[in-house]
Amino acid sequence: MSGTALVGIQWGDEGKGKVTDLLAEHTHCVVRYQGGNNAGHTIVVGDEKYALHLVPTGILYEHCTPVIGPGVVIDPGVLLDEMTALTQRGIDPSSLKISGNAHVIMPYHLELDKVTERFLGRNRLGTTKRGIGPAYADKAARIGIRMQDLLEEKIFSTKLKVALKEKNLVLTRVFGRLPVDETEIREQYIEYGERLRSHITDTALLVQRALDKGENVLFEGAQATMLDLDHGTYPFVTSSNPIAGGACAGAGVGPRDIERIIGITKSYCTRVGSGPFPSEADPADAEVLVEAGGEYGTTTGRKRRCGWFDAVAGRYAARLNTLTELVVTKLDVLSSFESIKVCTAYRYEGERYEEFPPHQTIFNKCTPVYEEFPGWGGDITGARSLDDLPKEARSYLEAVEELVGSPVSWASVGPERDEIVHVRDVS
Ligand code: IMP
């Protein structure tokens, strides 16, 4: 048995794809356990760059079985497009396994995501508008449609009819939109079901069997800890549980099936969408990070908000995920700074908070307490071992380990596969 969970410890986009790539050689099965096509993993393999939104990164490796677990919400049209695009680039998606229990993102979810955001006005969440929240809401309300429903026309028609009775009323009467067309959706989604039929299976059993055989299973988190529905900066979060604990429910394994938990963090911090961000940098520094780090969303193309590494949030994430190690990505992006800030505590109404505050007002209104570290003032993309890094960069990594309370195993120094430094053996 060897389960590894890979989780983002900030607000997403930490570069999880690159770490999956690093682990891929010894991985037999890669499982997505939450989220949907709101995610975006960019992986650079040789000269090829792949941006995957829904298909697990394991698809890129012949020896890996890619799995979409029951905790994921699936837009079948997007999934099929992604599979077609991969086929066109010579990657065979036939090994993809999809849980029959995964919920389906329906056209009315997309429409509701858009109109709800518009309705919220300046209080909007800044969602990816992919229908994620409305699909998870229907799942919790027990009126959702699951992938297995697409395989039986009668069941699907009944469930669709029930859902549309309410959805079309909400769309037309509350939001003043046009209703969605039942016949059109039924035909389209039954066709999707047919095209995906051979992939739909009991993925929890498949994953358990792999673990029983001693195979390495990677549970690939999408989004990140600070976007977790229960533990993130609610309501500016996604509607699922990206934390390592979410892998159990979302993939259908027990807590004892996961022994290694890798937290991925950028050497600085970014977030997209609305919500508090105590260590957000001033515009000049943020612009340097945006340009040096190419901080534009893989999924929406939105420019990301940029700031300094937040060690308070890092400690919180280390605790929530019981991290066994940290991987620091994009260390090279900090090369242009003479001095690098790290947020080590928050201050609110004269009080200092070293742990993540229990009340939202504190987090919303706090000011960051920074410690400054000397920059290294030179290109580090050529570094391949710890000794190749300037001493200031090594000290920075040590500070991150110390402040977060988790050992750093790797630090990436560029987007290419080999642009990475092994920091220490952890396991
Ligand atoms: P939703 O997941 O589309 O409902 O969006 C909810 C919040 O999560 C918004 O602030 C999004 O910007 C954010 N979000 C969702 N997916 C990602 C991601 O993959 N990276 C970064 N932020 C994300």
Boltz pocket constraint, residues with backbone or C-beta under 6 A from the ligand:
constraints:
  - pocket:
      binder: B
      contacts: [[A, 11], [A, 12], [A, 13], [A, 38], [A, 39], [A, 40], [A, 125], [A, 126], [A, 127], [A, 128], [A, 129], [A, 130], [A, 131], [A, 132], [A, 133], [A, 222], [A, 223], [A, 227], [A, 236], [A, 237], [A, 238], [A, 239], [A, 272], [A, 273], [A, 274]]
      max_distance: 6.0
